């Protein structure tokens, strides 16, 4: 009866594959949260830009908007590099 209920250990599930899965999940959550934060901060910056009559506040809001967009693009580009370029060089055997 024990033999029927015993689950075989997966030989392919190494610590590195499990770590890779965990990091992919963490990165997915990070991108989701960062997108929400970026949209919220960009909305505030755009509102300040549209409503404010102070030129200094408008220029600061514009610079913050640029920083938010660049940071969001960099974060998503890192995910692209990890997700699509990692399999190409996995195991130290790069094949173009």
C-alpha positions as CSV (number, residue, x, y, z in Angstrom):
1,X,0.0,0.0,0.0
2,X,2.9,2.4,0.8
3,X,4.3,1.8,-2.7
4,X,1.0,3.0,-4.3
5,X,1.0,6.3,-2.3
6,X,4.7,7.1,-2.5
7,X,5.5,9.9,-5.0
8,X,8.8,9.5,-6.8
9,X,11.2,12.4,-6.4
10,X,11.6,14.4,-9.6
11,X,15.2,14.1,-10.7
12,X,14.9,17.0,-13.0
13,X,13.8,19.4,-10.3
14,X,17.2,20.7,-9.0
15,X,17.8,23.6,-6.7
16,X,18.7,25.8,-9.6
17,X,15.5,25.1,-11.6
18,X,13.5,25.7,-8.5
19,X,15.4,29.0,-7.9
20,X,14.8,30.0,-11.5
21,X,11.0,29.4,-11.0
22,X,10.9,31.4,-7.8
23,X,12.8,34.3,-9.4
24,X,10.5,34.3,-12.4
25,X,7.5,34.5,-10.0
26,X,9.1,37.3,-8.0
27,X,10.0,39.2,-11.1
28,X,6.4,38.9,-12.4
29,X,5.0,40.3,-9.2
30,X,7.6,43.1,-9.2
31,X,6.7,44.1,-12.8
32,X,3.0,44.1,-11.9
33,X,3.5,46.3,-8.8
34,X,5.9,48.6,-10.5
35,X,3.5,49.1,-13.4
36,X,0.7,50.1,-10.9
37,X,3.1,52.5,-9.0
38,X,4.4,54.0,-12.3
39,X,0.9,54.7,-13.6
40,X,-0.1,56.3,-10.3
41,X,3.1,58.4,-10.0
42,X,2.8,59.4,-13.7
43,X,-0.8,60.4,-13.2
44,X,0.2,62.7,-10.3
45,X,3.0,64.2,-12.3
46,X,0.7,64.9,-15.2
47,X,-1.9,66.4,-12.9
48,X,0.7,68.7,-11.4
49,X,1.8,69.6,-14.9
50,X,-1.7,70.5,-16.1
51,X,-3.0,72.2,-12.9
52,X,0.1,74.1,-11.6
53,X,0.7,77.7,-12.6
54,X,4.2,77.6,-11.2
55,X,6.8,77.1,-13.9
56,X,9.2,75.4,-11.5
57,X,6.6,72.9,-10.4
58,X,5.8,72.1,-14.0
59,X,9.4,71.5,-15.0
60,X,9.9,69.3,-11.9
61,X,6.8,67.3,-12.8
62,X,8.1,66.9,-16.4
63,X,11.5,65.7,-15.1
64,X,9.8,63.2,-12.8
65,X,7.6,62.0,-15.6
66,X,10.7,61.3,-17.7
67,X,12.4,59.4,-14.8
68,X,9.3,57.3,-14.2
69,X,9.1,56.3,-17.9
70,X,12.8,55.5,-18.2
71,X,12.8,53.4,-15.0
72,X,9.8,51.5,-16.1
73,X,11.3,50.8,-19.5
74,X,14.6,49.6,-17.9
75,X,12.8,47.3,-15.5
76,X,10.8,45.7,-18.3
77,X,13.9,45.4,-20.5
78,X,15.8,43.5,-17.8
79,X,12.9,41.0,-17.7
80,X,13.1,40.6,-21.4
81,X,16.8,39.9,-21.2
82,X,16.4,37.3,-18.5
83,X,13.4,35.6,-20.1
84,X,14.5,35.4,-23.7
85,X,18.3,35.6,-23.7
86,X,19.0,33.2,-20.8
87,X,18.0,30.1,-22.7
88,X,20.4,31.1,-25.5
89,X,23.5,31.0,-23.2
90,X,22.3,28.4,-20.6
91,X,24.9,26.0,-19.6
92,X,27.7,28.0,-21.1
93,X,27.1,26.7,-24.6
94,X,26.2,29.7,-26.7
95,X,24.9,28.7,-30.1
96,X,24.2,31.7,-32.4
